[in-house]
Amino acid sequence: MADFIVGRQQILDRQLNIYAYELLFRNQGFDLTDKDEATQATNQIITDAIIEIGINNIVDEHKAFINFTTQNILEKTPLNLPKERIVIEVLENVRVDLRVINNLREMSQQGYLIALDDFVFTEEWKPLVEFANIIKLDVLEMGETKTREVIAQLKPYNLKILAEKVETHSEYEYLRELGCDYFQGFFFSKPNLVAGKRMGVNQLAAVRLLTTINNPNVEFDKLATVISEDVGLSYKLLHYINSAFFSIPTKIESINQAITYLGMNELKRWINILMLSSLSDKPAVVMQNALIRGKMCELLASVVGQKTGNFFLIGMLSSLDSILDISLEEALEQLPLGDDIINAILHHTGLGGEALNCVLGYERWDTGAITFGNVDQAEIGAAYIESINWATKVMSNV
């Protein structure tokens, strides 16, 4: 069987909470421009990604938007999947005829959610609008004027509107004002820059602690002092280490115990996580993405036999711009990082930069960039899934 890789892209609600993920699929053995092979590809993702890997490992408790071809719909493939977990995404190249309409209506009547992808209001698609649940609009392709027109046309119908390829925070704002219910794109991971923005007191204290923890010469006693002086951090660290994530049989009751148990490398990792999570009031998905980047960089390093500490840091700190709402360059200037780490993050140089470039390629679904040395795509895909699971567990204890 050919190697496959599975990606996902967040779909957010009006409060920027995760509503669902669209599953993205590539397989070296399929030509997705061929209608028959595209159908086989969808069947393959159902078999490999959803059944073998497990849908919960990919999208957690959220729904999964899955692309279905004309043949998939005619064969009623979606009926093999749990209706409470998936959204049937009807691709724009589906040939809409009476059989397709009837099959989709049957699925809708059985409780499946129907989403129409890259929607354009035409007579051919109008019968589907009557019972569809979600309309996806490619706002980048349509532009603002056309988007406003189509949304106005859809007002009489009882359905939700999903704006996809939303690139900026300002786009999100105007689309939200127009009444869009869901949003898909890169806007949530791009900083909403404010000229001359200053850090608040709490942010400044957190950055100072990040400076201390990432100093290569920091000592245990210094760390213990810094942590003990911050009541909130002390509480969070003890709460973390006594959580189910670590499954420690004996309760740890002091900072010194926690430091001794974790060791310097793990302690640095967890303080970085705790500090970054406290720095931003952004949606949880922003912090989760930072953790996925860090863990996936670490796993890729492990595969090729490299020490993993700096790789985790490179991946996680690459999200500082989104977390702090300042440029990445400005954020990194405030930390005592080596030039190799800074250049890996900013310019993707060195092995750390190569790992980060691979992770960002996966995140943006740029399949041409999903390479790391001689590591095959199956291992890269497995690292991505493992990173998602790890980040989900961490976020539940933040």
C-alpha positions as CSV (number, residue, x, y, z in Angstrom):
1,M,0.0,0.0,0.0
2,A,1.3,3.5,-0.8
3,D,2.2,5.8,2.0
4,F,-0.5,8.3,2.9
5,I,-0.5,11.5,4.9
6,V,-3.5,13.0,6.6
7,G,-3.7,16.7,7.5
8,R,-6.4,18.8,9.1
9,Q,-7.5,22.4,9.1
10,Q,-9.5,24.0,11.9
11,I,-13.0,25.3,11.3
12,L,-13.8,27.9,14.0
13,D,-17.1,29.3,15.2
14,R,-18.0,32.9,15.8
15,Q,-16.2,32.9,19.2
16,L,-13.1,31.4,17.5
17,N,-13.6,28.1,19.3
18,I,-12.9,24.9,17.2
19,Y,-16.1,23.6,15.7
20,A,-14.7,21.0,13.4
21,Y,-11.7,20.0,11.3
22,E,-11.6,19.5,7.5
23,L,-9.5,16.4,6.8
24,L,-6.9,16.8,4.1
25,F,-5.5,13.8,2.3
26,R,-2.6,13.0,-0.1
27,N,-1.4,9.6,-1.2
28,Q,1.5,8.9,-3.5
29,G,-0.5,6.2,-5.2
30,F,-3.5,8.3,-6.3
31,D,-4.0,11.0,-9.0
32,L,-6.6,13.2,-7.3
33,T,-7.4,14.9,-10.6
34,D,-8.8,11.6,-11.9
35,K,-12.4,11.1,-10.8
36,D,-12.1,7.4,-10.2
37,E,-8.8,7.7,-8.2
38,A,-10.2,10.7,-6.2
39,T,-13.1,8.4,-5.2
40,Q,-10.6,5.7,-4.2
41,A,-8.6,8.3,-2.2
42,T,-11.7,9.2,-0.2
43,N,-12.3,5.5,0.5
44,Q,-8.6,5.2,1.5
45,I,-8.9,8.0,4.0
46,I,-11.9,6.4,5.6
47,T,-10.0,3.1,5.9
48,D,-6.6,4.4,6.9
49,A,-7.2,7.7,8.8
50,I,-10.6,7.1,10.4
51,I,-10.7,3.4,11.1
52,E,-7.1,2.5,11.6
53,I,-5.8,5.7,13.2
54,G,-9.1,6.5,14.8
55,I,-11.2,9.6,14.2
56,N,-10.7,10.7,17.8
57,N,-7.0,10.8,17.4
58,I,-7.3,13.2,14.5
59,V,-10.1,15.5,15.5
60,D,-10.6,14.8,19.2
61,E,-14.3,15.3,20.1
62,H,-14.9,17.6,17.1
63,K,-16.6,16.8,13.8
64,A,-14.7,15.9,10.7
65,F,-15.5,17.5,7.3
66,I,-14.7,14.9,4.6
67,N,-14.7,15.5,0.9
68,F,-16.9,13.2,-1.1
69,T,-16.9,12.8,-4.9
70,T,-19.8,12.1,-7.2
71,Q,-19.1,8.3,-7.1
72,N,-18.8,8.3,-3.3
73,I,-22.3,9.9,-3.1
74,L,-23.8,7.5,-5.6
75,E,-22.4,4.6,-3.7
76,K,-23.6,6.1,-0.4
77,T,-20.2,5.8,1.1
78,P,-20.9,8.4,3.9
79,L,-23.5,6.0,5.4
80,N,-20.6,3.8,6.6
81,L,-19.5,6.5,9.0
82,P,-21.1,7.8,12.2
83,K,-23.5,10.7,11.4
84,E,-22.7,12.4,14.7
85,R,-19.0,12.7,13.9
86,I,-18.8,13.7,10.2
87,V,-20.0,16.4,7.8
88,I,-20.5,15.3,4.2
89,E,-18.6,17.9,2.1
90,V,-19.9,17.9,-1.4
91,L,-17.1,19.0,-3.7
92,E,-17.7,21.7,-6.3
93,N,-17.0,19.3,-9.2
94,V,-19.7,16.9,-8.2
95,R,-22.1,16.3,-11.1
96,V,-25.5,17.3,-9.6
97,D,-28.3,15.1,-11.1
98,L,-31.4,13.5,-9.7
99,R,-29.6,10.5,-8.3
100,V,-27.1,12.7,-6.4
101,I,-29.9,14.9,-5.1
102,N,-31.9,12.0,-3.9
103,N,-29.0,10.3,-2.2
104,L,-27.9,13.4,-0.4
105,R,-31.5,14.1,0.7
106,E,-31.7,10.6,2.1
107,M,-28.5,11.1,4.0
108,S,-29.8,14.4,5.3
109,Q,-33.1,12.8,6.5
110,Q,-31.0,10.2,8.3
111,G,-29.3,13.0,10.3
112,Y,-26.1,13.6,8.4
113,L,-24.9,17.2,8.0
114,I,-24.4,18.3,4.4
115,A,-21.9,21.0,3.4
116,L,-21.6,22.4,-0.1
117,D,-18.0,23.3,-1.0
118,D,-16.8,26.4,-3.0
119,F,-20.5,27.3,-3.5
120,V,-21.7,29.3,-6.4
121,F,-25.5,30.0,-6.6
122,T,-26.7,28.3,-9.8
123,E,-29.9,26.6,-10.8
124,E,-28.0,23.2,-10.8
125,W,-27.1,23.5,-7.1
126,K,-30.4,25.2,-5.9
127,P,-32.1,21.8,-5.1
128,L,-29.2,21.0,-2.7
129,V,-29.5,24.4,-1.0
130,E,-33.0,23.4,0.1
131,F,-31.7,20.8,2.6
132,A,-28.0,21.6,3.0
133,N,-26.8,22.5,6.5
134,I,-23.7,24.5,5.6
135,I,-22.6,26.5,2.6
136,K,-18.8,27.0,2.2
137,L,-17.8,30.3,0.4
138,D,-14.3,30.8,-1.0
139,V,-14.0,34.4,0.1
140,L,-10.5,34.8,-1.3
141,E,-11.7,33.8,-4.8
142,M,-15.0,35.6,-4.7
143,G,-13.8,38.9,-3.2
144,E,-15.8,41.1,-0.8
145,T,-18.4,42.4,-3.3
146,K,-19.4,39.0,-4.6
147,T,-19.3,37.5,-1.1
148,R,-21.8,40.0,0.2
149,E,-24.1,39.3,-2.8
150,V,-24.1,35.5,-2.3
151,I,-24.7,35.9,1.5
152,A,-27.6,38.1,0.8
153,Q,-29.0,35.5,-1.6
154,L,-28.7,32.8,1.0
155,K,-30.5,34.7,3.8
156,P,-33.9,33.1,3.1
157,Y,-32.5,29.6,3.6
158,N,-32.2,27.8,7.0
159,L,-28.5,27.1,6.8
160,K,-25.1,28.1,8.2
161,I,-22.4,29.9,6.2
162,L,-18.8,28.9,6.4
163,A,-16.2,31.4,5.1
164,E,-13.1,29.6,3.9
165,K,-9.7,31.0,2.9
166,V,-10.0,33.8,5.4
167,E,-6.5,35.3,5.6
168,T,-6.7,38.2,8.0
169,H,-8.3,39.4,11.2
170,S,-10.1,42.3,9.4
171,E,-11.6,39.8,6.9
172,Y,-12.9,37.7,9.8
173,E,-14.4,40.9,11.4
174,Y,-16.4,41.9,8.3
175,L,-17.5,38.3,7.6
176,R,-18.7,38.0,11.1
177,E,-20.7,41.2,10.8
178,L,-22.2,39.8,7.6
179,G,-23.5,36.8,9.7
180,C,-21.1,34.1,8.8
181,D,-21.2,31.2,11.3
182,Y,-17.9,29.4,10.8
183,F,-14.5,30.4,9.5
184,Q,-11.6,28.5,7.9
185,G,-8.2,29.8,7.0
186,F,-5.0,31.1,8.4
187,F,-6.3,34.3,10.1
188,F,-6.3,32.8,13.6
189,S,-2.6,32.2,13.5
190,K,-1.6,35.6,12.2
191,P,-1.0,38.4,14.6
192,N,-3.4,41.3,14.7
193,L,-0.6,43.8,14.8
194,V,-1.1,47.1,16.7
195,A,1.5,49.8,16.2
196,G,3.5,50.6,19.3
197,K,1.8,47.9,21.4
198,R,3.3,47.5,24.8
199,M,3.3,44.4,26.9
200,G,1.2,44.4,30.1
201,V,2.8,43.9,33.5
202,N,1.9,40.2,33.6
203,Q,3.2,39.6,30.1
204,L,6.5,41.3,31.0
205,A,6.9,39.1,34.1
206,A,6.2,36.0,32.0
207,V,8.7,37.0,29.4
208,R,11.3,37.6,32.1
209,L,10.7,34.1,33.4
210,L,11.0,32.8,29.9
211,T,14.3,34.6,29.7
212,T,15.5,32.9,32.9
213,I,14.3,29.4,32.0
214,N,15.9,29.5,28.5
215,N,19.3,30.7,29.8
216,P,21.6,27.8,29.1
217,N,23.5,28.5,32.3
218,V,20.5,28.6,34.6
219,E,20.9,26.6,37.8
220,F,18.3,24.5,39.7
221,D,18.4,26.8,42.8
222,K,17.8,29.9,40.7
223,L,14.8,28.3,39.0
224,A,13.4,27.1,42.3
225,T,13.6,30.7,43.6
226,V,12.0,32.3,40.5
227,I,9.1,29.7,40.5
228,S,8.5,30.0,44.3
229,E,8.2,33.8,44.0
230,D,5.4,33.5,41.5
231,V,2.3,32.1,43.4
232,G,0.4,31.5,40.2
233,L,3.2,29.6,38.5
234,S,3.9,27.5,41.6
235,Y,0.2,26.5,41.8
236,K,0.1,25.7,38.0
237,L,3.3,23.7,38.2
238,L,2.2,21.6,41.1
239,H,-1.2,21.1,39.6
240,Y,0.4,20.0,36.3
241,I,2.8,17.5,37.8
242,N,0.0,16.0,40.0
243,S,-2.4,15.7,37.0
244,A,-3.3,12.5,35.3
245,F,-0.9,13.4,32.5
246,F,2.1,12.3,34.7
247,S,0.3,9.5,36.7
248,I,2.6,10.0,39.6
249,P,1.7,7.5,42.5
250,T,2.8,9.9,45.3
251,K,1.6,13.5,45.5
252,I,4.3,16.1,44.9
253,E,3.9,18.9,47.4
254,S,6.9,21.2,46.9
255,I,8.6,23.1,44.1
256,N,11.9,21.4,44.9
257,Q,10.2,18.0,44.7
258,A,8.7,19.0,41.3
259,I,12.1,20.2,40.0
260,T,13.9,17.1,41.2
261,Y,11.2,14.8,39.6
262,L,11.1,16.5,36.3
263,G,14.8,17.2,35.7
264,M,16.1,20.3,34.0
265,N,15.0,19.6,30.4
266,E,11.5,18.6,31.2
267,L,11.1,21.5,33.7
268,K,12.2,23.9,31.0
269,R,9.7,22.4,28.6
270,W,6.8,22.7,31.0
271,I,7.6,26.2,32.2
272,N,7.8,27.3,28.6
273,I,4.3,25.8,28.0
274,L,2.8,27.3,31.2
275,M,4.3,30.8,30.5
276,L,3.2,30.9,26.9
277,S,-0.3,29.7,27.8
278,S,-0.6,32.6,30.3
279,L,0.7,35.2,27.8
280,S,-2.3,35.4,25.5
281,D,-6.0,35.6,25.6
282,K,-6.1,34.1,22.1
283,P,-8.3,31.1,21.3
284,A,-7.0,27.8,22.7
285,V,-6.3,26.7,19.1
286,V,-3.4,29.1,18.9
287,M,-1.6,27.6,21.9
288,Q,-2.5,24.1,20.7
289,N,-0.9,24.8,17.3
290,A,2.3,26.0,19.1
291,L,2.4,22.7,21.1
292,I,1.9,20.6,18.0
293,R,4.7,22.5,16.2
294,G,7.1,21.9,19.2
295,K,6.2,18.3,19.6
296,M,6.4,17.4,15.9
297,C,9.8,19.1,15.6
298,E,11.0,17.1,18.6
299,L,9.7,13.8,17.1
300,L,11.3,14.5,13.7
301,A,14.6,15.1,15.5
302,S,14.2,11.9,17.4
303,V,13.7,9.9,14.2
304,V,17.0,11.1,12.8
305,G,18.9,10.6,16.1
306,Q,19.2,14.2,17.1
307,K,19.0,15.6,20.6
308,T,15.4,17.0,20.9
309,G,15.5,19.8,23.4
310,N,16.1,22.7,21.0
311,F,13.8,21.3,18.4
312,F,10.9,21.5,20.7
313,L,11.7,25.1,21.6
314,I,12.1,26.0,17.9
315,G,8.7,24.6,17.0
316,M,6.9,26.2,20.0
317,L,8.5,29.6,19.8
318,S,7.8,29.9,16.1
319,S,4.2,30.8,17.3
320,L,5.3,33.7,19.5
321,D,4.0,36.3,17.0
322,S,0.5,34.9,17.2
323,I,0.6,34.5,21.0
324,L,2.0,38.0,21.8
325,D,0.6,40.0,18.9
326,I,4.0,41.3,18.0
327,S,6.4,40.4,15.2
328,L,8.4,37.2,15.6
329,E,11.6,39.2,15.4
330,E,10.6,41.5,18.2
331,A,9.4,38.6,20.4
332,L,12.6,36.6,19.9
333,E,14.8,39.6,20.8
334,Q,13.5,39.5,24.3
335,L,14.8,35.9,24.9
336,P,18.4,34.8,25.4
337,L,18.4,32.3,22.5
338,G,21.4,31.2,20.5
339,D,21.8,32.4,17.0
340,D,21.2,28.8,15.7
341,I,17.7,28.7,17.4
342,I,16.8,32.2,16.2
343,N,17.9,31.5,12.6
344,A,16.1,28.2,12.6
345,I,12.9,30.0,13.6
346,L,13.2,33.1,11.4
347,H,15.1,31.7,8.4
348,H,14.6,27.9,8.6
349,T,18.3,27.3,8.6
350,G,20.1,24.2,10.0
351,L,18.4,20.9,10.9
352,G,16.1,22.6,13.3
353,G,14.9,25.0,10.6
354,E,14.4,22.1,8.2
355,A,12.3,20.4,10.8
356,L,10.2,23.5,11.4
357,N,9.8,24.0,7.6
358,C,8.4,20.5,7.4
359,V,6.0,21.1,10.2
360,L,4.8,24.4,8.7
361,G,4.4,22.7,5.4
362,Y,2.1,20.1,7.1
363,E,0.2,22.8,9.0
364,R,-0.5,24.7,5.8
365,W,-1.0,21.6,3.7
366,D,1.8,22.5,1.3
367,T,2.7,18.9,0.4
368,G,5.8,19.9,-1.5
369,A,7.3,21.2,1.8
370,I,6.5,18.0,3.8
371,T,10.0,16.6,3.7
372,F,12.7,16.0,6.3
373,G,15.9,14.4,5.3
374,N,15.2,10.8,4.3
375,V,12.3,10.3,6.7
376,D,9.4,8.8,4.7
377,Q,6.0,10.5,4.6
378,A,4.3,7.7,6.7
379,E,6.7,8.5,9.6
380,I,6.1,12.2,9.2
381,G,2.3,11.6,9.2
382,A,2.6,9.4,12.3
383,A,4.6,12.2,14.1
384,Y,1.8,14.7,13.2
385,I,-0.9,12.4,14.7
386,E,1.2,11.8,17.8
387,S,1.8,15.5,18.2
388,I,-1.9,16.2,18.0
389,N,-2.7,13.6,20.7
390,W,0.1,15.0,23.0
391,A,-1.0,18.6,22.6
392,T,-4.6,17.7,23.3
393,K,-3.6,16.0,26.6
394,V,-1.4,19.0,27.6
395,M,-4.2,21.5,26.8
396,S,-6.6,19.6,29.0
397,N,-4.2,20.3,31.9
398,V,-3.3,23.9,31.3
